Amino acid sequence: MSPPSPSTSQSPPLSPYLYPPNLLCYIRIILSLLPHVKRDGNNMGVGEFVDVITVSYLMDLIDGPIARRYSYATRYGELLDVISDNFTRSSAWMYVAGMG
């Protein structure tokens, strides 16, 4: 009896929590908190804030197409995307409110 060939052995399936589009959402949530964490010690300038929000929204543009193209779409991912959108939007409003 010969040992199984490498092509027949399968790796364990990736957890939906670790799908690449969901990882992008986790990063977006962290990015949305960054202006407020940094603001306590050293004010984040408007330019830096705009950069962070822009990167977050650009990531939002690509996570959905990636999920659909590579079959990573899940109900959890849909919910996480809405949550990360709300974090980003809330972050923007809190930053603007703190400027006045």
mmCIF file as gemmi writes it, N, C-alpha and C atoms, coordinates in Angstrom:
data_model
loop_
_atom_site.group_PDB
_atom_site.id
_atom_site.type_symbol
_atom_site.label_atom_id
_atom_site.label_alt_id
_atom_site.label_comp_id
_atom_site.label_asym_id
_atom_site.label_entity_id
_atom_site.label_seq_id
_atom_site.pdbx_PDB_ins_code
_atom_site.Cartn_x
_atom_site.Cartn_y
_atom_site.Cartn_z
_atom_site.occupancy
_atom_site.B_iso_or_equiv
_atom_site.pdbx_formal_charge
_atom_site.auth_seq_id
_atom_site.auth_asym_id
_atom_site.pdbx_PDB_model_num
ATOM 1 N N . MET Axp A 1 ? 0.848 -1.175 0 1 0 ? 1 A 1
ATOM 2 C CA . MET Axp A 1 ? 0 0 0 1 0 ? 1 A 1
ATOM 3 C C . MET Axp A 1 ? 0.895 1.24 0 1 0 ? 1 A 1
ATOM 4 N N . SER Axp A 2 ? 0.646 2.123 -0.925 1 0 ? 2 A 1
ATOM 5 C CA . SER Axp A 2 ? 1.47 3.324 -1.053 1 0 ? 2 A 1
ATOM 6 C C . SER Axp A 2 ? 0.869 4.47 -0.235 1 0 ? 2 A 1
ATOM 7 N N . PRO Axp A 3 ? 1.708 5.399 0.226 1 0 ? 3 A 1
ATOM 8 C CA . PRO Axp A 3 ? 1.194 6.545 0.987 1 0 ? 3 A 1
ATOM 9 C C . PRO Axp A 3 ? 0.38 7.456 0.064 1 0 ? 3 A 1
ATOM 10 N N . PRO Axp A 4 ? -0.558 8.191 0.649 1 0 ? 4 A 1
ATOM 11 C CA . PRO Axp A 4 ? -1.381 9.085 -0.19 1 0 ? 4 A 1
ATOM 12 C C . PRO Axp A 4 ? -0.524 10.156 -0.844 1 0 ? 4 A 1
ATOM 13 N N . SER Axp A 5 ? -0.867 10.472 -2.058 1 0 ? 5 A 1
ATOM 14 C CA . SER Axp A 5 ? -0.123 11.508 -2.766 1 0 ? 5 A 1
ATOM 15 C C . SER Axp A 5 ? -0.52 12.883 -2.241 1 0 ? 5 A 1
ATOM 16 N N . PRO Axp A 6 ? 0.368 13.861 -2.373 1 0 ? 6 A 1
ATOM 17 C CA . PRO Axp A 6 ? 0.065 15.206 -1.854 1 0 ? 6 A 1
ATOM 18 C C . PRO Axp A 6 ? -1.17 15.827 -2.498 1 0 ? 6 A 1
ATOM 19 N N . SER Axp A 7 ? -1.481 15.444 -3.723 1 0 ? 7 A 1
ATOM 20 C CA . SER Axp A 7 ? -2.618 16.062 -4.403 1 0 ? 7 A 1
ATOM 21 C C . SER Axp A 7 ? -3.947 15.599 -3.82 1 0 ? 7 A 1
ATOM 22 N N . THR Axp A 8 ? -3.976 14.426 -3.159 1 0 ? 8 A 1
ATOM 23 C CA . THR Axp A 8 ? -5.231 13.938 -2.603 1 0 ? 8 A 1
ATOM 24 C C . THR Axp A 8 ? -5.462 14.426 -1.183 1 0 ? 8 A 1
ATOM 25 N N . SER Axp A 9 ? -4.427 14.849 -0.493 1 0 ? 9 A 1
ATOM 26 C CA . SER Axp A 9 ? -4.625 15.35 0.872 1 0 ? 9 A 1
ATOM 27 C C . SER Axp A 9 ? -5.188 16.77 0.804 1 0 ? 9 A 1
ATOM 28 N N . GLN Axp A 10 ? -6.167 17.005 1.642 1 0 ? 10 A 1
ATOM 29 C CA . GLN Axp A 10 ? -6.817 18.316 1.639 1 0 ? 10 A 1
ATOM 30 C C . GLN Axp A 10 ? -6.524 19.03 2.953 1 0 ? 10 A 1
ATOM 31 N N . SER Axp A 11 ? -6.371 20.338 2.855 1 0 ? 11 A 1
ATOM 32 C CA . SER Axp A 11 ? -6.172 21.129 4.064 1 0 ? 11 A 1
ATOM 33 C C . SER Axp A 11 ? -7.535 21.387 4.696 1 0 ? 11 A 1
ATOM 34 N N . PRO Axp A 12 ? -7.567 21.636 5.991 1 0 ? 12 A 1
ATOM 35 C CA . PRO Axp A 12 ? -8.85 21.899 6.633 1 0 ? 12 A 1
ATOM 36 C C . PRO Axp A 12 ? -9.48 23.161 6.052 1 0 ? 12 A 1
ATOM 37 N N . PRO Axp A 13 ? -10.807 23.199 5.987 1 0 ? 13 A 1
ATOM 38 C CA . PRO Axp A 13 ? -11.466 24.385 5.418 1 0 ? 13 A 1
ATOM 39 C C . PRO Axp A 13 ? -11.215 25.623 6.277 1 0 ? 13 A 1
ATOM 40 N N . LEU Axp A 14 ? -11.165 26.755 5.621 1 0 ? 14 A 1
ATOM 41 C CA . LEU Axp A 14 ? -10.932 28.027 6.298 1 0 ? 14 A 1
ATOM 42 C C . LEU Axp A 14 ? -12.21 28.453 7.017 1 0 ? 14 A 1
ATOM 43 N N . SER Axp A 15 ? -12.067 28.892 8.247 1 0 ? 15 A 1
ATOM 44 C CA . SER Axp A 15 ? -13.214 29.368 9.011 1 0 ? 15 A 1
ATOM 45 C C . SER Axp A 15 ? -13.768 30.635 8.361 1 0 ? 15 A 1
ATOM 46 N N . PRO Axp A 16 ? -15.097 30.779 8.311 1 0 ? 16 A 1
ATOM 47 C CA . PRO Axp A 16 ? -15.678 32.009 7.741 1 0 ? 16 A 1
ATOM 48 C C . PRO Axp A 16 ? -15.203 33.284 8.434 1 0 ? 16 A 1
ATOM 49 N N . TYR Axp A 17 ? -14.812 33.155 9.692 1 0 ? 17 A 1
ATOM 50 C CA . TYR Axp A 17 ? -14.312 34.325 10.416 1 0 ? 17 A 1
ATOM 51 C C . TYR Axp A 17 ? -12.977 34.811 9.861 1 0 ? 17 A 1
ATOM 52 N N . LEU Axp A 18 ? -12.291 33.947 9.135 1 0 ? 18 A 1
ATOM 53 C CA . LEU Axp A 18 ? -10.976 34.284 8.596 1 0 ? 18 A 1
ATOM 54 C C . LEU Axp A 18 ? -10.98 34.469 7.085 1 0 ? 18 A 1
ATOM 55 N N . TYR Axp A 19 ? -12.147 34.52 6.466 1 0 ? 19 A 1
ATOM 56 C CA . TYR Axp A 19 ? -12.211 34.781 5.028 1 0 ? 19 A 1
ATOM 57 C C . TYR Axp A 19 ? -11.597 36.157 4.762 1 0 ? 19 A 1
ATOM 58 N N . PRO Axp A 20 ? -10.855 36.3 3.667 1 0 ? 20 A 1
ATOM 59 C CA . PRO Axp A 20 ? -10.202 37.589 3.376 1 0 ? 20 A 1
ATOM 60 C C . PRO Axp A 20 ? -11.134 38.806 3.406 1 0 ? 20 A 1
ATOM 61 N N . PRO Axp A 21 ? -12.352 38.748 2.85 1 0 ? 21 A 1
ATOM 62 C CA . PRO Axp A 21 ? -13.21 39.937 2.945 1 0 ? 21 A 1
ATOM 63 C C . PRO Axp A 21 ? -13.557 40.297 4.391 1 0 ? 21 A 1
ATOM 64 N N . ASN Axp A 22 ? -13.703 39.278 5.237 1 0 ? 22 A 1
ATOM 65 C CA . ASN Axp A 22 ? -13.99 39.556 6.64 1 0 ? 22 A 1
ATOM 66 C C . ASN Axp A 22 ? -12.779 40.152 7.348 1 0 ? 22 A 1
ATOM 67 N N . LEU Axp A 23 ? -11.591 39.724 6.955 1 0 ? 23 A 1
ATOM 68 C CA . LEU Axp A 23 ? -10.376 40.329 7.514 1 0 ? 23 A 1
ATOM 69 C C . LEU Axp A 23 ? -10.298 41.81 7.149 1 0 ? 23 A 1
ATOM 70 N N . LEU Axp A 24 ? -10.723 42.138 5.928 1 0 ? 24 A 1
ATOM 71 C CA . LEU Axp A 24 ? -10.764 43.549 5.521 1 0 ? 24 A 1
ATOM 72 C C . LEU Axp A 24 ? -11.731 44.334 6.408 1 0 ? 24 A 1
ATOM 73 N N . CYS Axp A 25 ? -12.846 43.729 6.752 1 0 ? 25 A 1
ATOM 74 C CA . CYS Axp A 25 ? -13.806 44.407 7.63 1 0 ? 25 A 1
ATOM 75 C C . CYS Axp A 25 ? -13.225 44.622 9.024 1 0 ? 25 A 1
ATOM 76 N N . TYR Axp A 26 ? -12.494 43.631 9.545 1 0 ? 26 A 1
ATOM 77 C CA . TYR Axp A 26 ? -11.855 43.808 10.854 1 0 ? 26 A 1
ATOM 78 C C . TYR Axp A 26 ? -10.874 44.977 10.807 1 0 ? 26 A 1
ATOM 79 N N . ILE Axp A 27 ? -10.119 45.056 9.728 1 0 ? 27 A 1
ATOM 80 C CA . ILE Axp A 27 ? -9.158 46.155 9.57 1 0 ? 27 A 1
ATOM 81 C C . ILE Axp A 27 ? -9.897 47.487 9.494 1 0 ? 27 A 1
ATOM 82 N N . ARG Axp A 28 ? -11.032 47.508 8.801 1 0 ? 28 A 1
ATOM 83 C CA . ARG Axp A 28 ? -11.814 48.742 8.702 1 0 ? 28 A 1
ATOM 84 C C . ARG Axp A 28 ? -12.31 49.209 10.065 1 0 ? 28 A 1
ATOM 85 N N . ILE Axp A 29 ? -12.714 48.263 10.907 1 0 ? 29 A 1
ATOM 86 C CA . ILE Axp A 29 ? -13.173 48.632 12.252 1 0 ? 29 A 1
ATOM 87 C C . ILE Axp A 29 ? -12.012 49.233 13.052 1 0 ? 29 A 1
ATOM 88 N N . ILE Axp A 30 ? -10.847 48.628 12.953 1 0 ? 30 A 1
ATOM 89 C CA . ILE Axp A 30 ? -9.668 49.164 13.648 1 0 ? 30 A 1
ATOM 90 C C . ILE Axp A 30 ? -9.32 50.546 13.113 1 0 ? 30 A 1
ATOM 91 N N . LEU Axp A 31 ? -9.382 50.71 11.788 1 0 ? 31 A 1
ATOM 92 C CA . LEU Axp A 31 ? -9.102 52.026 11.196 1 0 ? 31 A 1
ATOM 93 C C . LEU Axp A 31 ? -10.086 53.081 11.687 1 0 ? 31 A 1
ATOM 94 N N . SER Axp A 32 ? -11.345 52.701 11.868 1 0 ? 32 A 1
ATOM 95 C CA . SER Axp A 32 ? -12.333 53.68 12.313 1 0 ? 32 A 1
ATOM 96 C C . SER Axp A 32 ? -12.093 54.123 13.753 1 0 ? 32 A 1
ATOM 97 N N . LEU Axp A 33 ? -11.437 53.278 14.545 1 0 ? 33 A 1
ATOM 98 C CA . LEU Axp A 33 ? -11.132 53.649 15.926 1 0 ? 33 A 1
ATOM 99 C C . LEU Axp A 33 ? -9.842 54.446 16.043 1 0 ? 33 A 1
ATOM 100 N N . LEU Axp A 34 ? -8.987 54.329 15.059 1 0 ? 34 A 1
ATOM 101 C CA . LEU Axp A 34 ? -7.67 54.971 15.102 1 0 ? 34 A 1
ATOM 102 C C . LEU Axp A 34 ? -7.716 56.484 15.345 1 0 ? 34 A 1
ATOM 103 N N . PRO Axp A 35 ? -8.575 57.238 14.669 1 0 ? 35 A 1
ATOM 104 C CA . PRO Axp A 35 ? -8.574 58.692 14.919 1 0 ? 35 A 1
ATOM 105 C C . PRO Axp A 35 ? -8.907 59.055 16.356 1 0 ? 35 A 1
ATOM 106 N N . HIS Axp A 36 ? -9.709 58.251 17.022 1 0 ? 36 A 1
ATOM 107 C CA . HIS Axp A 36 ? -10.135 58.58 18.373 1 0 ? 36 A 1
ATOM 108 C C . HIS Axp A 36 ? -9.121 58.121 19.411 1 0 ? 36 A 1
ATOM 109 N N . VAL Axp A 37 ? -8.423 57.05 19.14 1 0 ? 37 A 1
ATOM 110 C CA . VAL Axp A 37 ? -7.356 56.606 20.037 1 0 ? 37 A 1
ATOM 111 C C . VAL Axp A 37 ? -6.2 57.592 19.958 1 0 ? 37 A 1
ATOM 112 N N . LYS Axp A 38 ? -5.835 57.976 18.76 1 0 ? 38 A 1
ATOM 113 C CA . LYS Axp A 38 ? -4.722 58.908 18.573 1 0 ? 38 A 1
ATOM 114 C C . LYS Axp A 38 ? -5.098 60.292 19.068 1 0 ? 38 A 1
ATOM 115 N N . ARG Axp A 39 ? -6.361 60.623 19.022 1 0 ? 39 A 1
ATOM 116 C CA . ARG Axp A 39 ? -6.804 61.957 19.379 1 0 ? 39 A 1
ATOM 117 C C . ARG Axp A 39 ? -6.573 62.269 20.856 1 0 ? 39 A 1
ATOM 118 N N . ASP Axp A 40 ? -6.609 61.246 21.709 1 0 ? 40 A 1
ATOM 119 C CA . ASP Axp A 40 ? -6.426 61.485 23.14 1 0 ? 40 A 1
ATOM 120 C C . ASP Axp A 40 ? -5.05 62.072 23.454 1 0 ? 40 A 1
ATOM 121 N N . GLY Axp A 41 ? -4.016 61.522 22.837 1 0 ? 41 A 1
ATOM 122 C CA . GLY Axp A 41 ? -2.67 61.991 23.136 1 0 ? 41 A 1
ATOM 123 C C . GLY Axp A 41 ? -2.182 63.058 22.178 1 0 ? 41 A 1
ATOM 124 N N . ASN Axp A 42 ? -2.417 62.86 20.914 1 0 ? 42 A 1
ATOM 125 C CA . ASN Axp A 42 ? -1.897 63.759 19.894 1 0 ? 42 A 1
ATOM 126 C C . ASN Axp A 42 ? -2.951 63.881 18.804 1 0 ? 42 A 1
ATOM 127 N N . ASN Axp A 43 ? -3.468 65.069 18.627 1 0 ? 43 A 1
ATOM 128 C CA . ASN Axp A 43 ? -4.55 65.252 17.66 1 0 ? 43 A 1
ATOM 129 C C . ASN Axp A 43 ? -4.16 64.781 16.266 1 0 ? 43 A 1
ATOM 130 N N . MET Axp A 44 ? -5.056 64.035 15.658 1 0 ? 44 A 1
ATOM 131 C CA . MET Axp A 44 ? -4.862 63.607 14.278 1 0 ? 44 A 1
ATOM 132 C C . MET Axp A 44 ? -5.319 64.762 13.399 1 0 ? 44 A 1
ATOM 133 N N . GLY Axp A 45 ? -4.492 65.15 12.475 1 0 ? 45 A 1
ATOM 134 C CA . GLY Axp A 45 ? -4.84 66.232 11.577 1 0 ? 45 A 1
ATOM 135 C C . GLY Axp A 45 ? -5.949 65.839 10.622 1 0 ? 45 A 1
ATOM 136 N N . VAL Axp A 46 ? -6.564 66.833 10.028 1 0 ? 46 A 1
ATOM 137 C CA . VAL Axp A 46 ? -7.664 66.576 9.101 1 0 ? 46 A 1
ATOM 138 C C . VAL Axp A 46 ? -7.178 65.745 7.918 1 0 ? 46 A 1
ATOM 139 N N . GLY Axp A 47 ? -5.99 66.025 7.422 1 0 ? 47 A 1
ATOM 140 C CA . GLY Axp A 47 ? -5.462 65.265 6.291 1 0 ? 47 A 1
ATOM 141 C C . GLY Axp A 47 ? -5.274 63.801 6.629 1 0 ? 47 A 1
ATOM 142 N N . GLU Axp A 48 ? -4.731 63.527 7.817 1 0 ? 48 A 1
ATOM 143 C CA . GLU Axp A 48 ? -4.569 62.133 8.251 1 0 ? 48 A 1
ATOM 144 C C . GLU Axp A 48 ? -5.925 61.451 8.407 1 0 ? 48 A 1
ATOM 145 N N . PHE Axp A 49 ? -6.871 62.174 8.962 1 0 ? 49 A 1
ATOM 146 C CA . PHE Axp A 49 ? -8.21 61.619 9.152 1 0 ? 49 A 1
ATOM 147 C C . PHE Axp A 49 ? -8.848 61.272 7.81 1 0 ? 49 A 1
ATOM 148 N N . VAL Axp A 50 ? -8.746 62.177 6.853 1 0 ? 50 A 1
ATOM 149 C CA . VAL Axp A 50 ? -9.301 61.926 5.523 1 0 ? 50 A 1
ATOM 150 C C . VAL Axp A 50 ? -8.624 60.713 4.883 1 0 ? 50 A 1
ATOM 151 N N . ASP Axp A 51 ? -7.326 60.575 5.073 1 0 ? 51 A 1
ATOM 152 C CA . ASP Axp A 51 ? -6.611 59.406 4.547 1 0 ? 51 A 1
ATOM 153 C C . ASP Axp A 51 ? -7.154 58.11 5.144 1 0 ? 51 A 1
ATOM 154 N N . VAL Axp A 52 ? -7.354 58.086 6.454 1 0 ? 52 A 1
ATOM 155 C CA . VAL Axp A 52 ? -7.849 56.879 7.131 1 0 ? 52 A 1
ATOM 156 C C . VAL Axp A 52 ? -9.251 56.525 6.635 1 0 ? 52 A 1
ATOM 157 N N . ILE Axp A 53 ? -10.122 57.511 6.553 1 0 ? 53 A 1
ATOM 158 C CA . ILE Axp A 53 ? -11.49 57.254 6.1 1 0 ? 53 A 1
ATOM 159 C C . ILE Axp A 53 ? -11.503 56.825 4.636 1 0 ? 53 A 1
ATOM 160 N N . THR Axp A 54 ? -10.663 57.432 3.825 1 0 ? 54 A 1
ATOM 161 C CA . THR Axp A 54 ? -10.588 57.057 2.41 1 0 ? 54 A 1
ATOM 162 C C . THR Axp A 54 ? -10.132 55.616 2.243 1 0 ? 54 A 1
ATOM 163 N N . VAL Axp A 55 ? -9.11 55.225 2.977 1 0 ? 55 A 1
ATOM 164 C CA . VAL Axp A 55 ? -8.631 53.835 2.913 1 0 ? 55 A 1
ATOM 165 C C . VAL Axp A 55 ? -9.743 52.884 3.354 1 0 ? 55 A 1
ATOM 166 N N . SER Axp A 56 ? -10.462 53.251 4.403 1 0 ? 56 A 1
ATOM 167 C CA . SER Axp A 56 ? -11.546 52.41 4.884 1 0 ? 56 A 1
ATOM 168 C C . SER Axp A 56 ? -12.627 52.227 3.819 1 0 ? 56 A 1
ATOM 169 N N . TYR Axp A 57 ? -13.013 53.309 3.167 1 0 ? 57 A 1
ATOM 170 C CA . TYR Axp A 57 ? -14.057 53.197 2.138 1 0 ? 57 A 1
ATOM 171 C C . TYR Axp A 57 ? -13.549 52.493 0.883 1 0 ? 57 A 1
ATOM 172 N N . LEU Axp A 58 ? -12.285 52.627 0.562 1 0 ? 58 A 1
ATOM 173 C CA . LEU Axp A 58 ? -11.734 51.875 -0.571 1 0 ? 58 A 1
ATOM 174 C C . LEU Axp A 58 ? -11.737 50.375 -0.27 1 0 ? 58 A 1
ATOM 175 N N . MET Axp A 59 ? -11.442 50.026 0.974 1 0 ? 59 A 1
ATOM 176 C CA . MET Axp A 59 ? -11.514 48.616 1.361 1 0 ? 59 A 1
ATOM 177 C C . MET Axp A 59 ? -12.951 48.113 1.284 1 0 ? 59 A 1
ATOM 178 N N . ASP Axp A 60 ? -13.901 48.987 1.607 1 0 ? 60 A 1
ATOM 179 C CA . ASP Axp A 60 ? -15.306 48.623 1.509 1 0 ? 60 A 1
ATOM 180 C C . ASP Axp A 60 ? -15.7 48.347 0.055 1 0 ? 60 A 1
ATOM 181 N N . LEU Axp A 61 ? -15.108 49.087 -0.859 1 0 ? 61 A 1
ATOM 182 C CA . LEU Axp A 61 ? -15.408 48.874 -2.278 1 0 ? 61 A 1
ATOM 183 C C . LEU Axp A 61 ? -14.939 47.52 -2.791 1 0 ? 61 A 1
ATOM 184 N N . ILE Axp A 62 ? -13.866 46.991 -2.214 1 0 ? 62 A 1
ATOM 185 C CA . ILE Axp A 62 ? -13.315 45.749 -2.755 1 0 ? 62 A 1
ATOM 186 C C . ILE Axp A 62 ? -13.728 44.498 -1.988 1 0 ? 62 A 1
ATOM 187 N N . ASP Axp A 63 ? -14.181 44.625 -0.733 1 0 ? 63 A 1
ATOM 188 C CA . ASP Axp A 63 ? -14.48 43.405 0.017 1 0 ? 63 A 1
ATOM 189 C C . ASP Axp A 63 ? -15.677 42.638 -0.538 1 0 ? 63 A 1
ATOM 190 N N . GLY Axp A 64 ? -16.707 43.331 -0.97 1 0 ? 64 A 1
ATOM 191 C CA . GLY Axp A 64 ? -17.876 42.656 -1.542 1 0 ? 64 A 1
ATOM 192 C C . GLY Axp A 64 ? -17.572 41.913 -2.837 1 0 ? 64 A 1
ATOM 193 N N . PRO Axp A 65 ? -16.946 42.581 -3.814 1 0 ? 65 A 1
ATOM 194 C CA . PRO Axp A 65 ? -16.589 41.867 -5.044 1 0 ? 65 A 1
ATOM 195 C C . PRO Axp A 65 ? -15.661 40.668 -4.807 1 0 ? 65 A 1
ATOM 196 N N . ILE Axp A 66 ? -14.737 40.795 -3.857 1 0 ? 66 A 1
ATOM 197 C CA . ILE Axp A 66 ? -13.859 39.662 -3.544 1 0 ? 66 A 1
ATOM 198 C C . ILE Axp A 66 ? -14.684 38.505 -2.986 1 0 ? 66 A 1
ATOM 199 N N . ALA Axp A 67 ? -15.606 38.826 -2.084 1 0 ? 67 A 1
ATOM 200 C CA . ALA Axp A 67 ? -16.434 37.773 -1.478 1 0 ? 67 A 1
ATOM 201 C C . ALA Axp A 67 ? -17.265 37.055 -2.538 1 0 ? 67 A 1
ATOM 202 N N . ARG Axp A 68 ? -17.848 37.799 -3.449 1 0 ? 68 A 1
ATOM 203 C CA . ARG Axp A 68 ? -18.684 37.177 -4.484 1 0 ? 68 A 1
ATOM 204 C C . ARG Axp A 68 ? -17.855 36.411 -5.504 1 0 ? 68 A 1
ATOM 205 N N . ARG Axp A 69 ? -16.745 36.977 -5.916 1 0 ? 69 A 1
ATOM 206 C CA . ARG Axp A 69 ? -15.93 36.328 -6.957 1 0 ? 69 A 1
ATOM 207 C C . ARG Axp A 69 ? -15.321 35.005 -6.485 1 0 ? 69 A 1
ATOM 208 N N . TYR Axp A 70 ? -14.853 34.969 -5.247 1 0 ? 70 A 1
ATOM 209 C CA . TYR Axp A 70 ? -14.163 33.784 -4.744 1 0 ? 70 A 1
ATOM 210 C C . TYR Axp A 70 ? -15.034 32.938 -3.806 1 0 ? 70 A 1
ATOM 211 N N . SER Axp A 71 ? -16.333 33.148 -3.839 1 0 ? 71 A 1
ATOM 212 C CA . SER Axp A 71 ? -17.308 32.376 -3.041 1 0 ? 71 A 1
ATOM 213 C C . SER Axp A 71 ? -17.044 32.46 -1.536 1 0 ? 71 A 1
ATOM 214 N N . TYR Axp A 72 ? -16.707 33.638 -1.071 1 0 ? 72 A 1
ATOM 215 C CA . TYR Axp A 72 ? -16.539 33.869 0.363 1 0 ? 72 A 1
ATOM 216 C C . TYR Axp A 72 ? -17.762 34.545 0.974 1 0 ? 72 A 1
ATOM 217 N N . ALA Axp A 73 ? -18.816 34.708 0.217 1 0 ? 73 A 1
ATOM 218 C CA . ALA Axp A 73 ? -20 35.413 0.705 1 0 ? 73 A 1
ATOM 219 C C . ALA Axp A 73 ? -20.731 34.561 1.747 1 0 ? 73 A 1
ATOM 220 N N . THR Axp A 74 ? -20.951 35.154 2.917 1 0 ? 74 A 1
ATOM 221 C CA . THR Axp A 74 ? -21.692 34.499 3.995 1 0 ? 74 A 1
ATOM 222 C C . THR Axp A 74 ? -22.604 35.521 4.65 1 0 ? 74 A 1
ATOM 223 N N . ARG Axp A 75 ? -23.55 35.038 5.398 1 0 ? 75 A 1
ATOM 224 C CA . ARG Axp A 75 ? -24.434 35.936 6.145 1 0 ? 75 A 1
ATOM 225 C C . ARG Axp A 75 ? -23.62 36.715 7.184 1 0 ? 75 A 1
ATOM 226 N N . TYR Axp A 76 ? -22.661 36.035 7.815 1 0 ? 76 A 1
ATOM 227 C CA . TYR Axp A 76 ? -21.791 36.703 8.78 1 0 ? 76 A 1
ATOM 228 C C . TYR Axp A 76 ? -21.034 37.854 8.117 1 0 ? 76 A 1
ATOM 229 N N . GLY Axp A 77 ? -20.523 37.623 6.921 1 0 ? 77 A 1
ATOM 230 C CA . GLY Axp A 77 ? -19.799 38.668 6.197 1 0 ? 77 A 1
ATOM 231 C C . GLY Axp A 77 ? -20.679 39.855 5.855 1 0 ? 77 A 1
ATOM 232 N N . GLU Axp A 78 ? -21.928 39.575 5.481 1 0 ? 78 A 1
ATOM 233 C CA . GLU Axp A 78 ? -22.862 40.667 5.185 1 0 ? 78 A 1
ATOM 234 C C . GLU Axp A 78 ? -23.089 41.526 6.429 1 0 ? 78 A 1
ATOM 235 N N . LEU Axp A 79 ? -23.304 40.864 7.557 1 0 ? 79 A 1
ATOM 236 C CA . LEU Axp A 79 ? -23.53 41.588 8.806 1 0 ? 79 A 1
ATOM 237 C C . LEU Axp A 79 ? -22.277 42.364 9.229 1 0 ? 79 A 1
ATOM 238 N N . LEU Axp A 80 ? -21.13 41.731 9.105 1 0 ? 80 A 1
ATOM 239 C CA . LEU Axp A 80 ? -19.871 42.387 9.467 1 0 ? 80 A 1
ATOM 240 C C . LEU Axp A 80 ? -19.614 43.612 8.594 1 0 ? 80 A 1
ATOM 241 N N . ASP Axp A 81 ? -19.978 43.539 7.334 1 0 ? 81 A 1
ATOM 242 C CA . ASP Axp A 81 ? -19.799 44.676 6.432 1 0 ? 81 A 1
ATOM 243 C C . ASP Axp A 81 ? -20.66 45.861 6.872 1 0 ? 81 A 1
ATOM 244 N N . VAL Axp A 82 ? -21.889 45.59 7.263 1 0 ? 82 A 1
ATOM 245 C CA . VAL Axp A 82 ? -22.77 46.664 7.745 1 0 ? 82 A 1
ATOM 246 C C . VAL Axp A 82 ? -22.228 47.259 9.041 1 0 ? 82 A 1
ATOM 247 N N . ILE Axp A 83 ? -21.741 46.401 9.921 1 0 ? 83 A 1
ATOM 248 C CA . ILE Axp A 83 ? -21.176 46.887 11.185 1 0 ? 83 A 1
ATOM 249 C C . ILE Axp A 83 ? -19.954 47.765 10.929 1 0 ? 83 A 1
ATOM 250 N N . SER Axp A 84 ? -19.076 47.33 10.035 1 0 ? 84 A 1
ATOM 251 C CA . SER Axp A 84 ? -17.879 48.131 9.755 1 0 ? 84 A 1
ATOM 252 C C . SER Axp A 84 ? -18.244 49.442 9.054 1 0 ? 84 A 1
ATOM 253 N N . ASP Axp A 85 ? -19.286 49.426 8.212 1 0 ? 85 A 1
ATOM 254 C CA . ASP Axp A 85 ? -19.773 50.681 7.615 1 0 ? 85 A 1
ATOM 255 C C . ASP Axp A 85 ? -20.243 51.644 8.697 1 0 ? 85 A 1
ATOM 256 N N . ASN Axp A 86 ? -20.986 51.121 9.662 1 0 ? 86 A 1
ATOM 257 C CA . ASN Axp A 86 ? -21.49 51.98 10.737 1 0 ? 86 A 1
ATOM 258 C C . ASN Axp A 86 ? -20.367 52.505 11.621 1 0 ? 86 A 1
ATOM 259 N N . PHE Axp A 87 ? -19.351 51.683 11.873 1 0 ? 87 A 1
ATOM 260 C CA . PHE Axp A 87 ? -18.192 52.154 12.635 1 0 ? 87 A 1
ATOM 261 C C . PHE Axp A 87 ? -17.509 53.316 11.898 1 0 ? 87 A 1
ATOM 262 N N . THR Axp A 88 ? -17.317 53.161 10.596 1 0 ? 88 A 1
ATOM 263 C CA . THR Axp A 88 ? -16.639 54.201 9.82 1 0 ? 88 A 1
ATOM 264 C C . THR Axp A 88 ? -17.464 55.485 9.785 1 0 ? 88 A 1
ATOM 265 N N . ARG Axp A 89 ? -18.753 55.341 9.56 1 0 ? 89 A 1
ATOM 266 C CA . ARG Axp A 89 ? -19.631 56.511 9.504 1 0 ? 89 A 1
ATOM 267 C C . ARG Axp A 89 ? -19.681 57.215 10.861 1 0 ? 89 A 1
ATOM 268 N N . SER Axp A 90 ? -19.806 56.45 11.932 1 0 ? 90 A 1
ATOM 269 C CA . SER Axp A 90 ? -19.839 57.035 13.277 1 0 ? 90 A 1
ATOM 270 C C . SER Axp A 90 ? -18.521 57.729 13.608 1 0 ? 90 A 1
ATOM 271 N N . SER Axp A 91 ? -17.431 57.121 13.198 1 0 ? 91 A 1
ATOM 272 C CA . SER Axp A 91 ? -16.125 57.716 13.428 1 0 ? 91 A 1
ATOM 273 C C . SER Axp A 91 ? -16.019 59.078 12.746 1 0 ? 91 A 1
ATOM 274 N N . ALA Axp A 92 ? -16.507 59.132 11.522 1 0 ? 92 A 1
ATOM 275 C CA . ALA Axp A 92 ? -16.457 60.41 10.785 1 0 ? 92 A 1
ATOM 276 C C . ALA Axp A 92 ? -17.282 61.473 11.486 1 0 ? 92 A 1
ATOM 277 N N . TRP Axp A 93 ? -18.479 61.121 11.938 1 0 ? 93 A 1
ATOM 278 C CA . TRP Axp A 93 ? -19.326 62.109 12.619 1 0 ? 93 A 1
ATOM 279 C C . TRP Axp A 93 ? -18.723 62.542 13.948 1 0 ? 93 A 1
ATOM 280 N N . MET Axp A 94 ? -18.147 61.6 14.688 1 0 ? 94 A 1
ATOM 281 C CA . MET Axp A 94 ? -17.538 61.97 15.971 1 0 ? 94 A 1
ATOM 282 C C . MET Axp A 94 ? -16.328 62.877 15.769 1 0 ? 94 A 1
ATOM 283 N N . TYR Axp A 95 ? -15.553 62.619 14.72 1 0 ? 95 A 1
ATOM 284 C CA . TYR Axp A 95 ? -14.39 63.453 14.464 1 0 ? 95 A 1
ATOM 285 C C . TYR Axp A 95 ? -14.82 64.868 14.109 1 0 ? 95 A 1
ATOM 286 N N . VAL Axp A 96 ? -15.814 64.972 13.23 1 0 ? 96 A 1
ATOM 287 C CA . VAL Axp A 96 ? -16.303 66.299 12.819 1 0 ? 96 A 1
ATOM 288 C C . VAL Axp A 96 ? -16.913 67.029 14.015 1 0 ? 96 A 1
ATOM 289 N N . ALA Axp A 97 ? -17.665 66.317 14.849 1 0 ? 97 A 1
ATOM 290 C CA . ALA Axp A 97 ? -18.267 66.959 16.03 1 0 ? 97 A 1
ATOM 291 C C . ALA Axp A 97 ? -17.209 67.448 16.997 1 0 ? 97 A 1
ATOM 292 N N . GLY Axp A 98 ? -16.102 66.743 17.106 1 0 ? 98 A 1
ATOM 293 C CA . GLY Axp A 98 ? -15.03 67.141 18.014 1 0 ? 98 A 1
ATOM 294 C C . GLY Axp A 98 ? -14.212 68.314 17.501 1 0 ? 98 A 1
ATOM 295 N N . MET Axp A 99 ? -14.34 68.61 16.202 1 0 ? 99 A 1
ATOM 296 C CA . MET Axp A 99 ? -13.585 69.737 15.629 1 0 ? 99 A 1
ATOM 297 C C . MET Axp A 99 ? -14.187 71.068 16 1 0 ? 99 A 1
ATOM 298 N N . GLY Axp A 100 ? -15.495 71.094 16.258 1 0 ? 100 A 1
ATOM 299 C CA . GLY Axp A 100 ? -16.202 72.35 16.494 1 0 ? 100 A 1
ATOM 300 C C . GLY Axp A 100 ? -16.093 72.842 17.858 1 0 ? 100 A 1
